[in-house]
Amino acid sequence: MLKQFFILCSGADKDILDDCSQGEQTKYVGIGATVFFTAVMALIASAYALFTVFDNVYPAIIFGIVWALLIFNLDRFIVSTIRKRDKIGSEFLQATPRIILAVIIAIVISKPLEIKIFEKEINTVLLKEKNAMALQNKKEVANYFKSDVDKNKTEIEKLKAEITNKEKEVNTYYETYIAEAEGTSGTKKLGKGPVFKEKIAKHDLAKKELDSLQKNNLAKIAVLDKTATTLQTDLDKKVTETQPIIDGFDGLMARINALDKLPWLPSFFIMLLFLAIETSPIIAKLLSPKGEYDFKTEDIETALKATITQNKYQRELLVKTSATMHDKVYEDIAQDKNLYDLQRKKATELLELQAHNFTEKQKRTL
């Protein structure tokens, strides 16, 4: 049962192969097994690749089966259409397009499996990329809010500077009237004279202005602090909203790019392994000598070709002979005097009728 299945996978003609030796049948069983297991590997590779796309097992399996059947059909077609020739050059020329197709199939099959084999290393690369993207995202979001934050900060600093300057002015007035009272500056007269009263009046006025300025500016600063808190909340919210996009940076293309950043040699050898598996049936047929199955297939094909060529020649000869006979028959008929007289009489009658009809039409138009 398994033997018949693998023969079916090889694309060989079962009726012809049944009449061949066991060794010849074993060769095609091996070719069919290679085709079958290549399709199985294609199923695993494509199902995993599609699972990374859909994040769902069922569509991944369904599309994986479809892809595996496609690869199986292509491999079976490639192997079954290669015919052994008398010259290795013509055989290789015949197999070249099929080898190129096999190489493409091998690369397509091997890439998802490479991603699975090097999954841990790829995850490390993706983690570094995600961290870098998260930092860059925070920087870009901060730059987006930078103008508003800087403007708000400048306003707060300006209001605080006004209070500080006014406090310095009040302190200066305070030091001035104290020095005047102590007689260490100004009039240098000890006591609270007219100059002292004037200076303390300036201090009291500045102190009132400071109190009013502090009240107004602190109220404005409180509003601006609230705005700064809102801006920071919006910034954090924006970063939080965009983080799932970065966390979802784990698709098939991202993993392929991450695989390319790993050392190329292990990946290259895996690809060579699949290439060897995919091309092995073709190479085996190219390198093996003509077998019993090849001779019988060639005999059937040449016999059919000879029959078709003979039938075509006979049909062409039949047409040519029939045309020659018809030409001779009509030539003999043309020499018959009775047939000529009859044809002449009928033609004369027809011309007379045409002449009468033409005359009647001309009369009606007059």
C-alpha positions, 0 to 999 in steps of 0.5 A, a space after each residue: 500500500 505504501 509502495 503504491 502510494 509513493 509510486 503515485 507520488 513519483 508521477 510514474 506510469 503505474 501500468 508500465 512500472 508494474 512490468 519492470 523489475 523490483 529494483 526499478 520500482 524501488 528507485 521510483 518509490 524513493 523518488 516518490 517518497 522524496 516528493 512526499 516528504 518535501 510536501 510535508 516539510 512545505 506544510 510545516 513551514 507554510 503553516 508556521 509562517 501563516 500562523 505568525 501572520 494570522 495568529 490563528 491555528 485553523 487558517 494557518 493549517 488550511 492555507 498550509 495544506 493548500 500550499 503543501 498540495 501545490 508544492 507536491 503537485 509542482 514537484 511531481 510534475 517536475 520529476 515526471 516530465 524529465 526524460 532520459 536522453 542519449 546525451 547528458 548535455 541535452 538532459 541537463 538543458 531540459 532539467 535547467 528550468 526545473 532545477 531553477 524552479 526547485 531552487 525557488 521552492 527550496 528557498 520558500 520552504 526553508 525560510 519559515 523553518 529557519 525562523 522557527 529554528 532560530 526563534 530564540 535568537 530572533 526574539 533577542 534581536 526583536 527585543 532590542 529593536 522594540 526597546 530602541 523603537 520604544 525609546 525613539 517613540 518616547 522621544 518623538 512624542 516628547 518632541 510633539 509636545 515640546 513646544 507646549 511644554 516649553 511655553 508653559 515652563 517659560 511662563 511659570 519661570 517668568 512669573 516666578 522671576 517677577 516675584 523674585 525681583 519684587 522680593 529683592 526690591 522690597 528687601 533693598 527698601 528694608 535694608 535702606 530704611 534700617 540703615 537710615 534708622 541706625 545712621 549707617 547710611 543715607 543722612 547718617 543721623 541716628 533715629 527715625 527722621 523724615 528721611 526714614 519715614 519716606 524710605 519706610 513708606 516706599 518699603 511698605 508700598 513695595 511690600 503691598 505690591 509684592 503681596 498683590 503680585 504674589 497673589 496674582 502670579 501664584 494663581 497663574 502659576 497654579 493654573 500653569 502647573 495644572 496645564 503642565 500636569 495635563 500635558 504630561 498626562 497627554 504625553 504619557 497617554 500617547 506613549 501608552 497608546 502607541 506601545 501596543 503597536 511596538 509590542 505587535 512588531 512581531 510579524 513575518 517580515 519583522 522576523 525575516 529581517 531579524 533573521 538577516 541580522 544573525 550570522 548567515 552561515 547556519 541559515 545558509 546551510 539549512 537552506 542548502 539542506 532543503 535545496 538538496 532535498 528539493 533537487 534530489 529527485 531531479 539530480 537522481 534522474 539526471 545521474 542515473 543511467 537509463 533504466 527499464 522504465 525509461 526504455 519502455 516509456 521511450 518505446 511507447 512514445 516512439 511507437 505512438 509518434 511513428 503511428 501518428 506520423 504514418 497516419 498524418 502522411 496517409 491522410 495527406 496522401 489521401 487528400 492529394 489522391 482524391 483531389 487528383 481524381 476529382 480534377 480528372 473527373 471534372 476534366 472529362 465532364 467538361 469534354 461532354 458535348 451534350 452537357 455543354 449544349 444543355 449548359 449553353 441553352 440554360 445560360 441563353 434562357 437566363 440572359 434573355 430573362 435578364 434582358 426582358 426584366 431590365 427593359 421593363 424596369 426602364 419603361 416604368 421609370 419613363 
